């Protein structure tokens, strides 16, 4: 569809032409809605129409604030809809935030997960004051073909060329663990990395698991892929890291790099901007990185 079809004048002209030809139907009218009139729900519908298998019945991808009827003035994509991200979106006059991770500090976004939580109350008040709607886009973004998060990471690291099928196992030219860490820090903008292994050891088969996946999945991917390096966003320290430590003590040539949850998946939410723009060509869409919560002492 040409960009100008979304402008109001051309929208009306096309509806008239379609009506004269006896073609007007709800899907046609929906497809020509001017972008300055698009609601949150209409944008979400456009996104979910791209998901293989359609909308999930059981999902955390729901509205966390605001209303689906709100007319969208601008979109912000991010990993975590932090207070700072919300404030920046408000200054930009963007009233729709698409976040990958929870808003209220637990997977189901239960605002009463911990009772009498003043931070949750104040965050809700900030959202209401600025009339901002937040939608979580987690389960469906991972179900896309390719997986939206993994694709963004592969693009930013330049590893897509080594992984055309976009799977969690990548075979790269053999290089030292130190060189791989340097590349990750440079390409993903990470100041510090946690790792287990010998900096000089050579690695070529990588198990890449951005974000937070349980230890069983991490180890299953590592073992079945016969990888000599696993790269994760985060990991329970009593699971995969302890396995790697013992495996190395038993003489197995395996290493681990921990990127940090936000750093590991942010590229996928950054790429979401480029993915959305052809579908919403006149909409202002911006990525705001939520960043790493930790400082290093």
Secondary structure, 3 states (H helix, E strand, C coil): CCHHHHCHHHHHHHHHHHHHCCCCCHHHHHHCCCHHHCEHHHHHHHHHCCCCCCCCCCCCCCEEECCCCCECCCEEEECCCCHHHHHHHHHCCCCEEEECCCCCCCCCCCCCCCCCCHHHHHHHHHHHHCCCEEEECCHHHHHCCCCHHHHHHHHHHCCHHHCCCCCCEEEEEEEEHHHHHHHHHHHHCCCCCEEECCCCCEEEEEEEEEEECCHHHHHHHHHHCCCCEEEEEECCCCCHHHHHHHHHHCCCCCEEEECCHHHHHHHHHHHHHHHHHCCCCCCCEEECCCCCCCCCC
